[in-house]
Amino acid sequence: MLPNIYRQPTTEPIGEAWILSCLGENNSRIDDKTTLADVVKANPNLIAKDYQGEFPLLIKLIDANDDLSIQVHPQSKTEFWHIISPTPSKLYFGFKKDTTKDEVENLLKQGQITSILNYIDVSAGDSYLINPGTIHAIGKGTFLIEIQQNVDATYRLFDYNRVDADGKPRELHIEQALYCINYNQTRVFENKSFEHIMQTSFFNVFKYHVTDKKQLDATEKSFHALVVLSGNGNLKAGDQNIALNQYDTYFIPAGTGVYELSGDVTVIVATI
């Protein structure tokens, strides 16, 4: 799906697209010479007034052509998923019951770790917050948008004993993962609401379905990262008019003020 969305001529499967990024060499490009990282480094006030530190968010589209590896994140990485898949799919999300490090370690050795994980049905419009320490994995056929703290730290525990083209198993990070895991039973909350669908200490996520016009306000407190989930429309900010098309992503600087969305379009907006 992703090669078609972004018109990339390849027969190789592409599992994810980093659609708003200032991480390492994977920077969102503004033009052939300039990246988003260049612009916000020169003027951090575009992120938020008097902002200091690294760019705060990383946003991806993930298209799981197969069951992805069982993994966990350290305390520095909070993550949010919003399901886009047109057909139902599944996720692994935390433990069915309280467990222990020893039990998890033994089940990993037996290849049975999934036996104590919540395996949940998901469909388009569902939203989930993956707190640090929550063991999780995306199931085959799931297409989602991921919004996370801008940290590229993932510890893989289990990859279904798969091997690469050279016959080598994928690298695992079991020792680090076992140290990070929250071993308590995980209560699963799904959120299907519009408007303010997620609030964390690090970012907020909003979802709007516009059928005529809607005004939003990018104040000095935060930029807006806007991703078009479906439909077509227009974004008007000052004297700029920009067409909105499905899966386009826009960075709207802090301090832009009121801007207007019009048309028939559904968008996700992330702020800090």
Residue frames as qw, qx, qy, qz and C-alpha x, y, z in Angstrom:
[[0.000, 0.884, 0.468, 0.000, 0.00, 0.00, 0.00],
 [0.316, -0.795, 0.051, 0.514, 2.71, 2.51, 0.95],
 [0.397, -0.127, 0.535, 0.735, 4.58, 2.33, -2.39],
 [0.149, 0.601, 0.652, 0.437, 1.32, 3.20, -4.16],
 [0.206, -0.894, -0.339, 0.208, 0.49, 6.04, -1.75],
 [0.262, -0.816, 0.217, 0.468, 3.87, 7.69, -2.17],
 [0.701, 0.702, -0.072, -0.102, 4.43, 6.63, -5.78],
 [0.288, -0.665, 0.676, 0.134, 7.62, 4.71, -5.07],
 [0.798, 0.376, -0.373, -0.288, 8.50, 2.33, -7.94],
 [0.058, -0.437, 0.875, -0.199, 9.44, -0.83, -6.06],
 [0.748, -0.115, -0.567, -0.326, 8.32, -4.44, -5.87],
 [0.389, 0.026, -0.755, 0.527, 9.75, -4.79, -2.36],
 [0.393, -0.738, -0.540, -0.093, 7.27, -4.47, 0.52],
 [0.148, 0.416, -0.298, 0.846, 7.54, -1.23, 2.49],
 [0.420, -0.440, -0.763, 0.217, 6.38, -1.58, 6.06],
 [0.233, -0.791, -0.375, 0.424, 6.45, 2.01, 7.25],
 [0.351, 0.636, 0.151, 0.670, 6.71, 5.60, 6.08],
 [0.370, -0.455, -0.352, 0.730, 8.13, 8.30, 8.37],
 [0.200, 0.728, 0.487, 0.440, 5.80, 11.12, 7.40],
 [0.115, -0.930, 0.095, -0.335, 6.92, 13.72, 9.97],
 [0.898, -0.255, -0.093, 0.346, 10.46, 13.22, 11.20],
 [0.133, 0.897, -0.354, 0.227, 13.51, 15.08, 12.45],
 [0.808, -0.462, 0.366, -0.014, 15.34, 11.97, 13.60],
 [0.675, -0.236, 0.553, 0.428, 18.83, 11.13, 12.42],
 [0.114, -0.185, 0.595, 0.774, 19.11, 11.02, 8.64],
 [0.047, 0.474, 0.844, 0.246, 15.39, 10.34, 8.22],
 [0.011, 0.401, 0.245, -0.883, 14.32, 13.96, 8.01],
 [0.406, 0.727, 0.550, -0.069, 11.15, 15.22, 6.38],
 [0.403, 0.020, 0.331, 0.853, 12.07, 17.26, 3.35],
 [0.210, 0.726, 0.279, -0.593, 10.67, 20.69, 2.51],
 [0.609, 0.740, -0.171, -0.226, 12.47, 20.87, -0.83],
 [0.886, 0.328, -0.253, 0.210, 15.53, 19.35, -2.50],
 [0.416, 0.487, -0.438, 0.631, 17.92, 21.29, -0.26],
 [0.235, -0.406, 0.415, -0.780, 16.05, 21.87, 2.99],
 [0.431, -0.263, -0.862, 0.049, 14.72, 19.54, 5.68],
 [0.480, -0.763, -0.295, -0.316, 12.25, 20.21, 8.46],
 [0.757, -0.444, -0.188, 0.441, 15.12, 19.67, 10.90],
 [0.444, 0.202, 0.066, 0.871, 17.06, 22.51, 9.26],
 [0.148, -0.631, -0.272, -0.712, 14.15, 24.89, 9.60],
 [0.634, -0.714, -0.240, -0.172, 13.24, 24.20, 13.23],
 [0.747, -0.237, -0.153, 0.602, 16.88, 24.16, 14.31],
 [0.286, 0.309, 0.088, 0.903, 17.26, 27.67, 12.88],
 [0.325, -0.337, 0.051, -0.882, 14.05, 28.81, 14.58],
 [0.166, -0.134, -0.940, 0.266, 12.89, 26.64, 17.52],
 [0.307, 0.236, 0.369, -0.845, 9.95, 29.01, 18.07],
 [0.538, 0.122, -0.534, -0.641, 8.31, 27.23, 15.12],
 [0.426, -0.138, -0.889, 0.096, 7.92, 24.25, 17.47],
 [0.398, -0.783, -0.476, 0.042, 6.75, 26.33, 20.44],
 [0.014, 0.919, -0.138, 0.369, 7.62, 29.69, 21.92],
 [0.224, -0.742, 0.582, -0.246, 11.03, 29.54, 23.63],
 [0.994, -0.020, -0.017, -0.104, 11.28, 25.83, 22.83],
 [0.049, -0.703, 0.709, -0.009, 14.48, 24.05, 23.81],
 [0.632, -0.157, 0.755, -0.080, 15.61, 20.55, 23.05],
 [0.145, -0.047, 0.853, 0.499, 15.17, 18.05, 20.23],
 [0.490, -0.066, -0.386, -0.779, 12.14, 17.92, 17.97],
 [0.464, -0.211, 0.649, -0.565, 9.47, 16.20, 20.10],
 [0.802, 0.216, 0.396, -0.391, 7.46, 13.94, 17.77],
 [0.015, -0.249, 0.846, 0.472, 7.84, 11.24, 15.15],
 [0.701, 0.303, 0.309, -0.567, 4.82, 10.30, 13.03],
 [0.086, -0.229, 0.894, 0.376, 4.62, 7.19, 10.84],
 [0.826, 0.142, -0.084, -0.539, 2.24, 5.23, 8.67],
 [0.255, -0.334, 0.907, -0.016, 2.66, 1.50, 9.28],
 [0.803, 0.225, -0.242, -0.495, 1.42, -1.19, 6.91],
 [0.470, -0.381, 0.788, -0.117, 1.89, -4.65, 8.42],
 [0.659, 0.319, -0.533, -0.424, 2.17, -7.21, 5.63],
 [0.683, -0.050, -0.717, 0.130, 2.91, -9.84, 8.29],
 [0.638, -0.734, -0.230, 0.043, 2.72, -10.15, 12.07],
 [0.244, 0.778, -0.373, 0.442, 5.34, -7.73, 13.41],
 [0.532, 0.115, -0.709, 0.448, 7.75, -8.66, 16.19],
 [0.566, -0.729, -0.384, 0.028, 6.73, -8.72, 19.86],
 [0.445, 0.379, -0.213, 0.783, 8.39, -5.67, 21.40],
 [0.403, -0.794, -0.384, 0.246, 8.51, -3.14, 24.21],
 [0.302, 0.747, -0.058, 0.590, 9.70, 0.46, 24.62],
 [0.466, -0.130, -0.499, 0.719, 11.75, 2.07, 27.42],
 [0.130, -0.704, -0.498, 0.490, 10.51, 4.94, 29.58],
 [0.107, -0.435, 0.203, 0.871, 11.62, 7.50, 27.00],
 [0.155, 0.017, -0.677, -0.719, 9.07, 6.41, 24.39],
 [0.432, 0.385, 0.624, -0.525, 5.29, 6.82, 24.62],
 [0.006, -0.029, 0.751, 0.659, 3.39, 5.80, 21.51],
 [0.524, 0.364, 0.396, -0.660, -0.13, 6.21, 20.09],
 [0.156, 0.058, 0.862, 0.480, -1.87, 4.12, 17.41],
 [0.536, 0.392, 0.230, -0.711, -4.90, 5.06, 15.36],
 [0.512, 0.107, 0.825, 0.213, -6.23, 2.26, 13.16],
 [0.342, 0.462, -0.260, -0.776, -6.91, 3.03, 9.50],
 [0.130, -0.055, 0.956, 0.257, -7.31, -0.56, 8.19],
 [0.532, 0.009, -0.270, -0.802, -10.43, -0.95, 6.05],
 [0.804, -0.152, -0.532, -0.218, -10.83, -4.54, 7.25],
 [0.698, -0.674, 0.162, -0.179, -10.64, -5.89, 10.84],
 [0.626, 0.424, -0.576, 0.310, -7.24, -7.00, 12.11],
 [0.790, -0.549, -0.259, 0.088, -5.53, -7.77, 15.42],
 [0.135, 0.757, -0.452, 0.451, -2.96, -6.41, 17.86],
 [0.704, -0.264, -0.544, 0.371, -1.02, -7.89, 20.76],
 [0.087, -0.707, 0.091, -0.696, -1.39, -5.48, 23.67],
 [0.300, -0.529, 0.543, -0.579, -0.03, -6.22, 27.15],
 [0.120, 0.102, -0.972, 0.173, -0.61, -9.16, 29.47],
 [0.553, -0.407, -0.580, -0.437, -3.84, -11.06, 30.19],
 [0.744, -0.618, -0.253, 0.029, -2.75, -11.44, 33.82],
 [0.273, -0.867, 0.416, -0.028, -0.07, -10.37, 36.24],
 [0.939, 0.223, -0.185, 0.188, 3.16, -12.14, 35.43],
 [0.567, -0.727, 0.256, 0.290, 6.85, -12.15, 36.37],
 [0.193, 0.763, -0.552, -0.275, 10.19, -11.72, 34.69],
 [0.316, -0.273, 0.907, 0.053, 10.95, -15.43, 35.17],
 [0.615, 0.414, 0.643, -0.193, 7.66, -16.52, 33.60],
 [0.487, 0.821, -0.058, -0.292, 8.15, -14.26, 30.59],
 [0.000, -0.666, 0.718, 0.201, 11.74, -15.44, 30.16],
 [0.457, -0.048, 0.888, -0.025, 10.65, -19.10, 30.26],
 [0.610, 0.603, 0.461, -0.229, 7.85, -18.52, 27.75],
 [0.315, 0.827, -0.341, -0.316, 10.26, -16.77, 25.41],
 [0.185, -0.446, 0.864, 0.144, 12.58, -19.78, 25.52],
 [0.471, 0.227, 0.848, -0.084, 9.60, -22.01, 24.67],
 [0.008, 0.095, 0.567, 0.818, 8.40, -19.73, 21.90],
 [0.195, -0.569, -0.794, -0.084, 5.09, -19.33, 23.75],
 [0.137, -0.163, -0.291, 0.933, 5.14, -15.68, 24.80],
 [0.305, -0.180, -0.353, -0.866, 1.96, -14.87, 22.85],
 [0.445, -0.367, -0.814, -0.061, -0.02, -17.27, 25.09],
 [0.320, -0.561, -0.546, 0.534, -0.19, -14.68, 27.90],
 [0.082, -0.124, 0.128, 0.981, -0.73, -11.59, 25.75],
 [0.440, 0.584, 0.428, -0.532, -4.01, -9.83, 25.03],
 [0.233, 0.055, 0.711, 0.661, -4.82, -10.51, 21.38],
 [0.245, 0.564, 0.452, -0.646, -7.44, -7.93, 20.48],
 [0.414, 0.565, 0.603, 0.382, -9.63, -7.27, 17.45],
 [0.097, -0.537, -0.031, 0.838, -9.25, -3.78, 15.99],
 [0.420, 0.624, 0.582, 0.308, -10.99, -1.86, 13.24],
 [0.281, 0.444, 0.141, 0.839, -10.83, 1.53, 11.57],
 [0.292, -0.740, -0.111, -0.596, -11.28, 4.39, 14.04],
 [0.808, -0.527, -0.214, 0.153, -9.90, 2.59, 17.10],
 [0.199, 0.795, -0.380, 0.429, -7.16, 4.37, 19.07],
 [0.879, -0.373, -0.231, 0.186, -4.69, 2.95, 21.59],
 [0.069, -0.890, 0.397, -0.215, -2.04, 4.41, 23.85],
 [0.906, 0.032, -0.330, 0.261, 1.08, 2.25, 24.29],
 [0.372, -0.892, 0.231, -0.108, 2.74, 3.36, 27.49],
 [0.274, 0.610, -0.728, 0.151, 6.43, 2.57, 28.07],
 [0.258, -0.254, 0.869, -0.337, 6.83, -0.97, 29.36],
 [0.767, 0.252, 0.346, -0.478, 3.71, -2.30, 27.60],
 [0.356, -0.143, 0.842, 0.380, 4.54, -5.36, 25.53],
 [0.556, 0.605, 0.228, -0.522, 2.88, -5.08, 22.10],
 [0.304, -0.126, 0.743, 0.582, 2.88, -6.01, 18.42],
 [0.509, 0.411, -0.092, -0.751, 0.97, -5.12, 15.27],
 [0.679, 0.122, 0.723, -0.037, -0.85, -7.97, 13.56],
 [0.284, 0.051, 0.709, 0.644, -0.83, -8.88, 9.89],
 [0.067, 0.597, 0.672, 0.433, -3.09, -6.72, 7.74],
 [0.240, -0.818, -0.366, 0.373, -3.12, -3.73, 10.10],
 [0.377, 0.492, 0.138, 0.773, -2.68, -0.26, 8.63],
 [0.394, -0.806, -0.379, 0.226, -2.29, 2.53, 11.17],
 [0.215, 0.797, -0.176, 0.536, -0.89, 5.94, 11.96],
 [0.742, -0.374, -0.357, 0.426, 1.65, 6.01, 14.79],
 [0.015, 0.864, -0.130, 0.485, 2.45, 9.13, 16.79],
 [0.842, -0.337, -0.271, 0.321, 5.28, 8.84, 19.29],
 [0.341, -0.867, 0.222, 0.288, 7.96, 10.63, 21.19],
 [0.584, 0.749, -0.311, -0.029, 10.89, 11.25, 18.89],
 [0.406, -0.570, 0.713, -0.050, 12.98, 8.32, 20.13],
 [0.758, 0.334, -0.493, -0.267, 14.12, 5.43, 17.95],
 [0.092, -0.365, 0.863, -0.336, 14.33, 2.87, 20.76],
 [0.867, -0.040, -0.109, -0.485, 12.56, -0.49, 20.42],
 [0.219, -0.406, 0.879, -0.120, 13.46, -3.76, 22.13],
 [0.755, 0.106, -0.453, -0.462, 12.36, -6.93, 20.32],
 [0.567, -0.356, 0.671, -0.320, 11.59, -10.01, 22.40],
 [0.596, 0.124, 0.793, 0.033, 10.25, -12.46, 19.85],
 [0.325, 0.499, -0.363, -0.717, 10.07, -12.59, 16.04],
 [0.892, 0.208, 0.158, -0.370, 8.33, -15.94, 15.45],
 [0.714, -0.268, 0.575, 0.296, 11.70, -17.61, 14.77],
 [0.652, 0.748, 0.124, -0.003, 11.88, -16.00, 11.33],
 [0.632, -0.305, 0.322, 0.636, 15.14, -15.68, 9.41],
 [0.233, 0.770, -0.147, -0.575, 16.34, -13.16, 6.83],
 [0.761, 0.588, -0.194, -0.194, 17.44, -13.77, 3.25],
 [0.304, 0.599, -0.720, 0.175, 20.82, -14.98, 4.57],
 [0.752, -0.198, -0.628, -0.023, 19.18, -17.46, 6.93],
 [0.298, 0.090, -0.572, 0.759, 20.04, -15.44, 10.03],
 [0.246, -0.704, -0.658, 0.108, 17.51, -14.74, 12.78],
 [0.029, 0.822, 0.072, 0.565, 16.61, -11.12, 13.42],
 [0.288, 0.232, -0.572, 0.732, 18.44, -9.46, 16.31],
 [0.521, -0.682, -0.489, -0.155, 16.57, -9.59, 19.63],
 [0.090, 0.528, -0.395, 0.746, 17.08, -7.43, 22.72],
 [0.660, -0.445, -0.594, -0.114, 15.77, -9.73, 25.42],
 [0.514, -0.246, -0.476, 0.670, 17.90, -8.51, 28.33],
 [0.008, 0.048, -0.038, 0.998, 16.98, -4.86, 27.74],
 [0.474, -0.331, -0.476, -0.663, 13.33, -5.73, 27.15],
 [0.627, -0.393, -0.661, 0.128, 12.99, -7.80, 30.33],
 [0.331, -0.179, -0.369, 0.850, 14.33, -4.82, 32.28],
 [0.140, -0.060, -0.135, -0.979, 11.72, -2.45, 30.74],
 [0.365, -0.343, -0.756, -0.421, 8.55, -4.55, 30.84],
 [0.463, -0.239, 0.352, -0.777, 5.59, -3.71, 33.06],
 [0.186, 0.030, -0.981, -0.039, 4.62, -7.20, 34.29],
 [0.346, 0.242, 0.599, -0.680, 1.19, -6.23, 35.59],
 [0.367, 0.510, 0.769, 0.117, -2.03, -7.21, 33.83],
 [0.068, -0.075, 0.263, 0.959, -2.85, -4.72, 31.08],
 [0.342, 0.615, 0.593, -0.392, -6.30, -3.17, 30.90],
 [0.299, 0.165, 0.582, 0.738, -7.15, -2.46, 27.28],
 [0.211, 0.695, 0.369, -0.581, -9.04, 0.74, 26.50],
 [0.375, 0.323, 0.559, 0.665, -10.10, 1.55, 22.97],
 [0.066, 0.592, 0.216, -0.774, -11.14, 5.04, 22.01],
 [0.382, 0.440, 0.678, 0.449, -13.41, 5.71, 19.03],
 [0.011, 0.848, 0.346, -0.401, -14.15, 9.35, 19.76],
 [0.460, 0.662, 0.152, 0.572, -13.60, 12.38, 17.55],
 [0.149, -0.935, 0.100, -0.305, -12.07, 15.67, 18.63],
 [0.100, -0.714, 0.639, -0.268, -9.63, 15.25, 21.56],
 [0.935, -0.015, -0.300, -0.188, -8.90, 11.52, 21.37],
 [0.854, -0.140, -0.299, 0.402, -5.63, 11.31, 23.32],
 [0.094, -0.913, 0.229, -0.323, -3.82, 13.39, 25.93],
 [0.868, -0.144, -0.266, 0.394, -0.44, 12.43, 27.33],
 [0.440, -0.772, 0.017, 0.458, 2.30, 14.30, 29.14],
 [0.447, -0.288, 0.488, 0.692, 4.17, 14.56, 25.82],
 [0.079, -0.010, -0.551, -0.830, 1.59, 15.12, 23.09],
 [0.503, 0.360, 0.498, -0.608, -2.09, 15.54, 22.30],
 [0.104, 0.069, 0.821, 0.558, -4.00, 14.00, 19.41],
 [0.446, 0.417, 0.303, -0.732, -7.17, 15.39, 17.84],
 [0.244, 0.189, 0.844, 0.438, -9.36, 14.02, 15.06],
 [0.324, 0.475, 0.178, -0.798, -11.72, 16.15, 12.99],
 [0.371, 0.371, 0.772, 0.359, -14.19, 15.29, 10.26],
 [0.091, 0.442, -0.011, -0.892, -14.82, 18.42, 8.23],
 [0.404, 0.494, 0.750, 0.173, -17.87, 18.52, 5.95],
 [0.221, 0.930, 0.246, 0.160, -17.89, 22.27, 5.32],
 [0.310, 0.695, -0.328, 0.559, -15.42, 24.49, 7.17],
 [0.741, -0.608, -0.228, 0.170, -13.53, 24.32, 10.46],
 [0.181, 0.841, -0.323, 0.396, -11.09, 26.74, 12.03],
 [0.850, -0.329, -0.239, 0.336, -8.16, 25.61, 14.18],
 [0.071, -0.968, 0.178, -0.160, -5.65, 27.76, 16.05],
 [0.835, 0.090, -0.253, 0.481, -1.91, 27.06, 16.05],
 [0.300, -0.951, 0.025, -0.072, -0.94, 29.25, 18.99],
 [0.190, 0.766, -0.568, 0.232, 2.58, 29.98, 20.21],
 [0.679, -0.436, 0.524, -0.271, 2.25, 27.00, 22.60],
 [0.637, -0.089, 0.748, 0.162, 2.65, 24.35, 19.90],
 [0.211, 0.265, -0.657, -0.673, 2.97, 23.56, 16.22],
 [0.812, 0.180, 0.338, -0.439, 0.25, 21.44, 14.58],
 [0.076, -0.253, 0.886, 0.381, 1.16, 18.25, 12.71],
 [0.682, 0.315, 0.220, -0.622, -1.78, 17.53, 10.40],
 [0.138, -0.135, 0.924, 0.330, -2.27, 14.22, 8.56],
 [0.624, 0.150, -0.169, -0.748, -5.12, 13.67, 6.10],
 [0.460, -0.067, 0.871, -0.161, -6.79, 10.32, 6.82],
 [0.357, 0.418, 0.801, 0.236, -9.45, 10.47, 4.12],
 [0.232, 0.871, 0.415, -0.125, -11.19, 12.76, 1.68],
 [0.478, 0.305, 0.170, 0.806, -10.08, 15.95, 0.00],
 [0.159, -0.907, -0.357, 0.156, -10.21, 19.57, 0.98],
 [0.373, 0.708, -0.076, 0.595, -8.30, 22.80, 1.38],
 [0.575, -0.530, -0.300, 0.547, -6.10, 24.38, 4.04],
 [0.204, 0.819, 0.101, 0.526, -6.07, 28.17, 4.22],
 [0.608, -0.571, -0.198, 0.515, -3.47, 29.88, 6.41],
 [0.155, -0.597, 0.143, 0.774, -2.94, 33.59, 5.85],
 [0.484, 0.612, -0.226, -0.583, -2.59, 34.08, 2.11],
 [0.042, 0.297, -0.928, -0.222, -1.72, 30.42, 1.48],
 [0.839, 0.105, 0.127, -0.519, -4.23, 27.95, 0.03],
 [0.003, 0.400, -0.911, -0.101, -3.07, 24.34, 0.02],
 [0.779, -0.009, -0.416, -0.469, -4.93, 21.31, -1.36],
 [0.490, -0.360, 0.720, -0.334, -5.51, 18.49, 1.13],
 [0.752, 0.220, -0.525, -0.333, -5.23, 14.96, -0.23],
 [0.928, -0.346, -0.033, -0.137, -5.34, 11.60, 1.51],
 [0.890, -0.231, -0.036, 0.392, -2.19, 10.80, 3.55],
 [0.340, 0.678, -0.130, 0.639, -0.61, 14.19, 2.94],
 [0.613, -0.534, -0.369, 0.450, 1.18, 15.57, 6.02],
 [0.166, 0.801, 0.045, 0.573, 1.58, 19.22, 6.98],
 [0.514, -0.295, -0.410, 0.693, 3.68, 21.03, 9.59],
 [0.058, -0.852, -0.273, -0.442, 1.89, 24.19, 10.73],
 [0.421, 0.250, -0.460, 0.741, 4.30, 26.33, 12.78],
 [0.323, -0.618, -0.553, 0.456, 3.51, 27.51, 16.29],
 [0.092, -0.526, -0.061, 0.843, 2.26, 31.08, 16.15],
 [0.097, 0.224, 0.694, 0.677, 0.56, 30.65, 12.78],
 [0.344, 0.130, 0.278, -0.887, -2.72, 31.50, 14.47],
 [0.681, 0.328, 0.498, -0.424, -6.13, 30.62, 13.08],
 [0.101, 0.255, -0.758, -0.591, -6.19, 28.51, 9.93],
 [0.702, 0.206, 0.223, -0.645, -9.14, 27.00, 8.13],
 [0.217, -0.045, 0.943, 0.247, -9.94, 23.54, 6.80],
 [0.608, 0.341, 0.092, -0.711, -12.67, 23.12, 4.21],
 [0.456, 0.258, -0.758, -0.388, -14.11, 20.38, 2.03],
 [0.920, -0.236, -0.033, -0.310, -15.03, 16.84, 2.99],
 [0.539, 0.488, -0.604, 0.326, -11.98, 15.59, 4.83],
 [0.808, -0.581, -0.090, -0.022, -10.95, 13.72, 7.99],
 [0.401, 0.667, -0.451, 0.438, -7.69, 14.71, 9.64],
 [0.764, -0.464, -0.293, 0.339, -5.51, 13.81, 12.61],
 [0.141, 0.846, -0.204, 0.472, -3.80, 16.74, 14.34],
 [0.786, -0.311, -0.345, 0.407, -0.96, 16.22, 16.84],
 [0.005, 0.870, -0.173, 0.462, 0.35, 18.95, 19.16],
 [0.549, 0.040, -0.635, 0.542, 2.66, 19.10, 22.17]]
